[in-house]
Amino acid sequence: MFVSTLTRRMLSYGVATFVLSLQPLTSQAALSISGTRVVIKSDQRSVSIIVRNPSKKTYAAQAWVNTEADDTTTAVPLIASPPLFRLDPGKDQQVQINALPNTLPSDRESLFYFNVQEIPQTNDTSGNALNIAIRTRIKLFYRPHTLEGSSVAKLADLQWFLRQVNGVSQLIVRNPTPYHVSFVRLDVMANGKTHLVKNPDMSAPLSERAFELEGLKYQEGMQVVFSTINDYGAYTQPLTLPIQAAR
């Protein structure tokens, strides 16, 4: 409720909001976050994130956690503290993400987003100025501490298929692991040629995801080469796996 109320107030004062997802970290926002993703395990009460102000201006900032759908009305079992703070030039602010009692799945990760929104100062009393409030979102994974194996070690368990749907080729990834997989590179190798998958995005745990490919039919010996983002925001080494015909 506080998030949506503040946003309405900002708009009424001529402040436009702009959402920025970090992948990787960008310098468009005045404030920066110490990472591009956060992992909190179910046996942890909290984790810390550093918000920095490298600019020469003072900013107020709002921090909160919400759903993947960017829904500010659905309650989530994670709370950012402090939710509102001031950052002077060159200063840092530690934000705690506190876990509340919950009934989240114990067999897979759950995905949320950590948000930081700058609250710009305005010196224009005429009401004609339009200030831009940049909101930065990063992925926040709630991970059951009982999960076995690391997310990177499980990448080899991904299963890849090629199928035709209404004349359109689709590369299918079946993710039998309990981890989210964020792709940064996804190529299909066929007959010595590389077919790039545009905007490969993410595969959720225990699910199937389809990526469209133009003019490519299944052939024996096809392979997929992919790289992902690990828990620390670094790219994993490219991994090559076989592609099968969809059954």
LUMSE-976881 format. One line per 5 residues: number of its first residue (from 0); their letters; for each residue x, y, z of C-alpha. Coordinates in Angstrom, 2 decimals. Each point is the difference from the previous one (the first is absolute). Layout:
BEGIN
NUM) a) X,Y,Z  ...
% end
This chain:
BEGIN
0) mfvst) 0.00,0.00,0.00  2.81,2.40,0.88  1.68,-0.62,-3.36  -3.03,0.77,-2.13  -0.99,3.00,2.15
5) ltrrm) 3.45,1.52,-0.27  0.05,-0.55,-3.77  -3.33,1.80,-0.40  1.28,2.91,2.06  3.18,0.21,-2.07
10) lsygv) -2.01,0.07,-3.22  -2.25,2.74,1.38  3.09,2.13,0.61  1.30,-0.46,-3.54  2.33,-2.91,0.70
15) atfvl) 0.08,-2.74,-2.65  1.11,-3.47,1.02  2.29,-2.15,-2.15  0.74,-3.66,0.69  3.48,-1.35,-0.59
20) slqpl) 0.92,-3.68,0.33  3.67,-0.65,0.64  1.56,-2.57,-2.34  2.77,0.85,0.23  0.43,3.08,2.24
25) tsqaa) -0.60,3.24,-1.83  0.99,3.58,0.78  -3.28,1.61,-1.13  -1.27,0.30,3.56  1.56,2.44,2.47
30) lsisg) -0.07,-2.66,2.72  1.59,-3.41,-0.47  -0.43,-3.40,1.65  2.88,-2.24,1.08  -1.10,-2.92,-2.16
35) trvvi) -2.30,-1.08,-2.81  -1.79,-2.70,2.01  -0.52,-1.11,3.58  -0.35,-3.49,1.47  -1.51,-0.54,3.44
40) ksdqr) -0.15,-3.54,1.36  -2.90,-1.25,2.06  2.20,-0.43,3.08  1.12,3.64,-0.14  -1.92,2.69,1.86
45) svsii) 1.33,2.76,-2.26  2.53,1.04,-2.64  1.56,3.40,-0.66  0.19,2.11,-3.14  2.01,3.20,-0.38
50) vrnps) -1.56,2.96,-1.81  2.54,2.61,-1.06  -0.23,3.63,-1.04  3.06,0.78,-2.15  -1.57,3.23,-1.25
55) kktya) 0.48,3.55,1.27  -3.64,0.38,0.99  -1.96,-1.08,3.05  -2.78,-2.49,-0.66  -2.80,-1.50,1.99
60) aqawv) -0.69,-3.61,-0.90  -2.71,-2.57,0.54  0.72,-3.75,0.22  -2.43,-2.91,-0.13  -0.49,-3.58,-1.16
65) ntead) -2.80,-1.07,-2.33  -1.05,-2.74,-2.38  1.39,-0.91,-3.42  -3.13,1.60,-1.51  0.94,3.31,1.68
70) dttta) -3.16,-0.21,2.10  0.00,2.37,2.98  -3.26,-1.30,1.48  0.97,-3.65,0.51  1.61,-0.65,3.38
75) vplia) 3.48,-1.53,-0.11  1.91,-1.68,2.85  3.04,2.26,-0.37  0.34,3.55,1.32  2.67,2.62,-0.78
80) spplf) 1.25,2.09,2.92  0.25,2.94,0.10  -2.75,0.50,-2.58  0.80,3.70,-0.38  3.35,1.72,0.44
85) rldpg) 2.17,2.94,-1.02  3.30,-0.37,-1.78  2.47,2.87,-0.05  2.61,0.27,-2.78  2.61,-2.74,0.16
90) kdqqv) -1.78,-1.89,2.77  -1.27,-3.58,0.32  -3.10,-1.44,1.64  -0.30,-3.59,1.17  -3.45,-1.43,-0.64
95) qinal) -1.06,-3.17,1.80  -2.37,-2.43,-1.66  -1.79,-1.78,2.81  -1.80,-3.30,-0.46  -3.41,-0.54,1.60
100) pntlp) -1.61,-3.34,0.87  -1.38,-1.44,-3.22  -1.35,-3.02,-1.83  2.12,0.32,-3.14  0.85,-3.22,-1.87
105) sdres) 2.78,-2.04,1.59  0.93,-1.88,-3.20  0.99,3.01,-2.14  1.05,3.64,0.03  -2.56,2.79,0.09
110) lfyfn) 0.60,3.20,-1.96  -0.59,3.52,1.27  1.47,3.39,-0.88  1.85,2.56,2.12  -0.81,3.58,-1.01
115) vqeip) 1.75,3.30,0.66  -1.67,3.17,-1.20  1.67,3.38,0.06  -2.15,2.85,1.25  1.33,3.05,-1.82
120) qtndt) 0.08,3.44,1.53  -1.72,2.79,-1.85  0.86,3.67,0.29  -2.57,1.16,-2.55  -2.98,1.60,1.77
125) sgnal) -1.86,0.80,-3.23  -1.24,-3.57,-0.40  1.29,-0.18,-3.60  3.06,-2.17,0.63  -0.10,-3.75,-0.66
130) niair) 2.42,-2.01,2.12  0.91,-3.59,-0.80  -0.05,-2.51,2.87  2.00,-3.04,-1.04  -0.93,-3.29,1.63
135) trikl) 2.50,-2.84,-0.10  -1.11,-3.64,0.36  2.20,-3.02,0.61  -0.93,-3.65,0.37  -0.39,-1.34,3.52
140) fyrph) 0.02,-3.78,0.36  -1.40,-1.65,3.11  1.79,-3.34,0.11  -0.87,-2.94,2.28  3.21,-0.88,1.87
145) tlegs) -0.73,-3.71,-0.44  0.50,0.06,-3.78  2.83,-2.29,-1.07  2.78,1.04,-2.36  0.85,3.45,-1.32
150) svakl) -1.99,1.84,-2.64  3.01,-0.03,-2.36  0.66,-3.72,0.47  -3.63,-0.72,-0.95  0.28,1.73,-3.40
155) adlqw) 1.02,-3.28,-1.63  -3.41,-1.42,0.99  -1.87,2.33,-2.35  -1.71,-1.86,-2.85  -0.27,1.51,-3.48
160) flrqv) -2.45,-0.79,-2.81  -1.05,1.45,-3.36  -3.61,-0.07,-1.14  -2.25,1.50,-2.66  -3.17,1.84,1.01
165) ngvsq) -2.16,1.34,-2.84  3.05,0.18,-2.24  2.09,1.84,2.59  3.13,-1.59,1.45  0.33,0.06,3.77
170) livrn) 3.00,-0.83,2.14  -1.32,-1.59,3.19  1.91,-0.07,3.27  -1.31,-2.28,2.72  1.34,1.00,3.36
175) ptpyh) -0.25,-2.92,2.46  2.11,1.85,2.57  -1.25,2.02,3.00  1.87,3.09,-1.21  -0.82,2.93,-2.26
180) vsfvr) 2.32,0.18,-3.01  0.74,3.46,-1.42  1.41,-0.28,-3.52  2.35,2.59,-1.48  0.94,-2.03,-3.06
185) ldvma) -1.99,-2.66,-1.83  1.20,-1.31,-3.37  -1.10,-2.96,-2.10  2.72,-1.74,-2.00  -1.12,-1.85,-3.15
190) ngkth) 2.09,-1.05,-3.02  2.87,2.21,1.09  -2.22,3.09,0.22  -0.95,2.00,3.08  -3.61,1.06,0.53
195) lvknp) -0.35,2.68,2.66  -2.99,0.01,2.34  -0.95,3.61,0.66  -0.82,1.14,3.52  0.18,-3.47,1.60
200) dmsap) -1.03,1.25,3.46  -0.65,-2.53,2.80  -1.23,-3.53,0.64  -1.94,-0.64,3.21  0.55,-3.09,2.18
205) lsera) -1.81,-3.24,-0.84  -1.47,1.51,-3.15  0.24,0.18,-3.79  0.84,3.10,-2.04  -0.21,0.54,-3.78
210) feleg) 2.18,2.33,-2.10  -0.92,0.71,-3.62  2.47,-0.69,-2.79  -0.42,1.06,-3.62  0.18,-2.58,-2.78
215) lkyqe) 1.75,-2.77,1.90  -1.09,-3.64,-0.02  1.32,-2.84,2.08  3.12,-1.77,-1.24  2.10,-2.72,1.56
220) gmqvv) 3.01,1.36,1.86  -1.50,3.37,0.91  1.39,1.59,3.14  -0.74,2.94,2.24  2.72,2.23,1.44
225) fstin) -1.04,2.16,2.93  1.34,2.17,2.79  -1.84,1.16,3.10  0.34,2.41,2.91  1.11,-1.49,3.31
230) dygay) -0.90,1.07,3.55  2.68,2.71,-0.06  -1.05,1.61,-3.27  2.88,-1.51,-2.01  -0.42,-1.89,-3.27
235) tqplt) 0.49,-3.76,0.11  2.27,-1.81,-2.43  -1.84,-0.98,-3.21  -1.48,-3.48,0.18  -0.83,-2.19,-3.01
240) lpiqa) -2.84,-2.53,0.13  -1.79,-2.10,-2.65  -3.40,0.93,-1.43  -2.59,-2.72,-0.50  -3.13,-0.10,-2.12
245) ar) -3.04,0.87,2.09  -2.07,-3.01,0.95
% end
